[in-house]
Amino acid sequence: MSHPRGKLTIDSLAGLVAEGEVETVILAFPDLYGRLMGKRFDAEFFLEAAARAGTHACDYLLTVDMEMTPVPGYQFANWELGYGDVHLVPDLSTLRLAAWLERTALVIADVYDTESHEPVMQAPRSLLREQLKQAEEAGFAVMAASELEYYVFANSYREAARRGYGGLEPAGWYLEDYHVLQGTRTESFTAAARRALKLSDVPVETSKGEWGLGQHELNLRYAEALEMADRHVIFKQALKEIAEQQEIAVTFMAKFANGRAGSSSHIHMSLWSNGENAFAGERSIGRTAVSETFLYFLGGLIHYAPDFMVFYAPTVNSYKRYEDASWAPTRLAWSYDNRTAGFRVVGSGPSLRVENRIPGADVNPYLAYTAMLASGLAGIREKIEPPPIFTGDVYAAAELPRVPYSLREAADRFEASNLARQALGEAVHEHYLHFFRTEWRAYEEAVTDWDRKRYFERI
């Protein structure tokens, strides 16, 4: 038979299983960090049972920290409640080959309560589904795309861990932004990633070297927002696992090292109505013509960006990326095709969209898309006009409001946000506030190399 590729139906999966082309099915859901959590199924058993009935997983997976430690203080799941189960229901529209793995398919699950059979709203995919429902009720479909940057190292993950993630060898030895020769040196990895993603129905547009030493970018085609968020997490999973196979390493840290460029996840988004781009219109702004819908959506994005900063920059490391003249936005402004602005207007007519340059590569796409939709839809409801379009160097415009510069500052803004409480619901808002406060406390309590180098002898 021909080599299998792309999205699968249950019937086509059954055919591949019968032919011995697929032996394993991964059923997984994105956790609060955006990591895929789940189980590997024997493919025949998946077809017989899990495709219809789903499976169960411990509810603590929506309360753990980066180290998988159950964190006290959550109301959703805790020791007092006994850490019960949630129901993982496969979204069969996401069933596809995982072409970078041998004889494997992948399906993304939604998380449901085992008793009420209602979606668990603490789950990131549930939050995005709810905002897409709000957009649909307002008459809009939502299209999106993530641009992810990452660093490549010649060391394996195991070796990097042994070294304490220090003294690693970058894949390139000089800055290679758009530089084809330097990019060729990692083409065995990048080509494998492009090929595997394409065969897994995660369509790729381009890849290129980025501005940092050993930094790269691989761009996916835009899609409906939920599909694009799924592609985003599959992309990261695939690249890490392909790197593992090739005994190299990639990192999606927002800021890998001092003096190095940060890694971003620029998010492009547009609203559509009756098959047409609702952002296109007749009001001339800069070099393009826009609608009131566009202006109000953009106004909401800018106005509420500080409220949802934790969804754009979810880790302590995220905020170390926000340096002037570093390609990362530090102030809240919008401009046409200006990479110093936090929000960039790109395209015209059917291709008109807003590029949100605030998120880093460590972002959970379901949360970032949720934040953009909640903010933009509020802007439309409240008719929030954006500030005047900015021309020039945003980094030099000290009068402009800046993004929050620490996770603690961002968590304080999130806690005080009426829109965040309204959009997420009180219980979910409290859940995520606890999550981000826990992340900040872990940082405050850590003794680092910086502490030892600074204080060991001289204090």
C-alpha angles and dihedrals in degrees: 000000000000118000108276119240144169133000118003136208121212088256094050090046090052089053092051091048091051090051092049092245093120124036103157134047120195113209110191144154131205115255127209091284092048093253118143112247124184148083141295114236131199099250095233092051090048089056093046098046123352097052088064105026102029119209141262133252134180113274090223087083088081092053106042127109127230090282092053091249115150105246118216121226101055118124093201096064131000144141092273090058091046098240099268131185138287123204116243109207114191115234095219091197086073095052108126144142117277090216095182089064126065115262092338137139128192133210127181118225135211117223120239135180110254093221107034094031087219123133114273100240094200087070111096095226090054090053093053092047089054093051091047088053089053090050091049091051088053089053100259140121115203127225122189146168133195122213108203127195126193143167123245123210132191090226124089120243090249092052091045089054091049089053092050087246091290131117093026122165114238115226089238131039101209135035108282108183103163088344106145097194094054091043090055089066091068096035093108087065099036095046090050089052094048091048096047094046092049091050088049094054094255096125116215126209107182146337128207145161114269133215098270128080104274091356121142142177129210116188126209127205116263120256144165106310100253092046089048093052088051090050089050095057093040088052092055093045092050095048093050093048094046088050089051090053091050093045093241130108138232127193130202093192111142091229117017099179143353112275093019125109114260122242115244138195103209109196122210117198138174136171121230131199127186090351095306133102106262091202094067116091147130104278110105114227117169107315099340143059118242141181130239087251089061094048095048093045090051091045090055092048092054097039095050099035093104091050092057099032091118088063091051096041107026103167138057088246092055092075095053087071094066101092126139115255091015100108089253116109117248101173135048109250139119131223142163112264094336116137094199091068125088090225120037125191110222132185131356138246110358092002096050112128145146119250113208106205096180102088121086127216089266091068124124100231095209090058095043092050089046090053094048093049095045090049097042095045089049088052090054093047093046095038093233111185115212119237116265115293110268125230123189134026110341090193089065095048100095091172093068120093112257131222116259107276101210138036090241092055091046092049090053090054091047091050092052095045116114091190093054091051092047096045097044102030125243097275095047092045090054091046093056094040088057090047094054094041088052090052091052093047091053088057095046092051096046121105106215140190086257090060093049095045092049102040111019096093108006105051 
